[in-house]
Amino acid sequence: MYDTTFNMGDFYVSALLYRHSVFEGSPVVPLLMLIHERRTTESHELLFKWFVRLTAVKVITCVVDREKAITNAVTAVMPNATIAGAVLAKLHTTDTVW
C-alpha cells in the first residue's frame, strides 16, 4: 500500500507499507518513506525507483488511492505492476491498514 498520508506543512510524507507474512499476525510495516514538497509523478517515481534498486522486484500489486501522480509513477517504473486503487478510492490509508 502506498499513499501520501501526511501533510506536514511545507512538505508531504508518503509511506510504502507491506504486510509481513513471516511474523505472527502478519503485521503491516513501513518499507520506504518519501519526504517531498510536491505531489507529482516525478516525486513518487523516486521512491519506486529506489524500491526496484533495493529489492530487485519488478512486478508488484500496489494498493493506492486514485491519485493520478502515484498511479503514473508506479506504472512508469514498473509497467507490469497491478494497481488496485478502485477498491480504496474513498478510504484513507490509516482507516484501511490499521
C-alpha positions in Angstrom: 0.0 0.0 0.0 1.3 3.4 -0.9 -0.3 6.8 0.0 0.6 10.4 0.6 -0.8 10.3 4.1 0.8 13.1 6.0 0.8 16.8 5.0 3.4 18.3 7.3 3.0 21.9 6.3 5.5 22.7 3.6 6.1 19.0 2.7 4.4 15.6 2.5 5.4 12.2 3.8 4.4 9.2 1.7 4.7 5.7 3.0 5.1 2.4 1.2 3.7 -0.3 3.5 3.5 -4.0 3.2 2.1 -7.0 5.1 5.0 -9.0 6.6 3.6 -12.6 6.5 6.7 -14.1 8.2 5.6 -12.7 11.5 2.7 -13.9 13.6 -0.4 -11.9 12.8 1.1 -10.6 9.5 1.7 -7.0 10.7 1.7 -4.1 8.3 5.1 -2.4 8.4 6.7 0.5 6.6 9.2 -0.4 3.9 10.1 3.0 2.4 9.2 6.6 3.2 9.3 9.6 0.9 9.5 13.2 2.1 8.6 15.5 -0.8 7.4 19.1 -1.5 5.0 18.4 -4.3 2.6 15.6 -5.1 4.0 15.0 -8.6 4.6 11.8 -10.7 8.3 12.6 -10.6 8.4 12.8 -6.8 6.7 9.4 -6.5 8.9 7.9 -9.2 11.9 8.5 -7.0 10.5 6.2 -4.3 9.6 3.4 -6.7 13.0 3.6 -8.4 14.7 3.1 -5.1 12.3 0.3 -4.3 13.3 -1.5 -7.5 17.0 -0.8 -6.9 16.9 -2.1 -3.3 14.8 -5.1 -3.8 15.2 -6.1 -7.5 11.4 -6.6 -7.5 10.0 -5.5 -10.9 6.3 -6.7 -10.6 4.1 -5.9 -7.6 0.4 -5.4 -6.8 0.2 -1.9 -5.3 -2.8 -0.6 -3.5 -3.1 3.1 -3.9 -5.8 5.8 -3.8 -6.9 7.4 -7.1 -4.1 10.0 -7.0 -3.0 10.1 -10.6 0.6 11.1 -9.8 1.0 7.9 -7.8 -0.5 5.5 -10.4 1.5 7.2 -13.1 4.7 6.7 -11.1 4.1 3.1 -10.3 3.3 2.2 -14.0 6.3 4.3 -15.3 8.8 2.5 -13.1 7.1 -1.0 -13.1 5.0 -1.3 -16.3 3.8 -4.7 -15.3 2.5 -3.7 -11.8 -1.1 -4.3 -10.9 -2.7 -1.1 -9.5 -5.5 -1.9 -7.0 -6.9 1.5 -6.5 -10.6 1.5 -7.1 -11.3 -0.6 -4.0 -9.9 2.1 -1.7 -11.0 5.2 -3.5 -12.9 6.6 -0.6 -10.8 5.2 2.2 -7.8 6.7 3.8 -4.6 4.7 4.5 -5.0 4.8 8.3 -8.6 3.6 8.1 -7.6 0.7 5.8 -4.4 -0.6 7.2 -4.8 0.0 10.9 
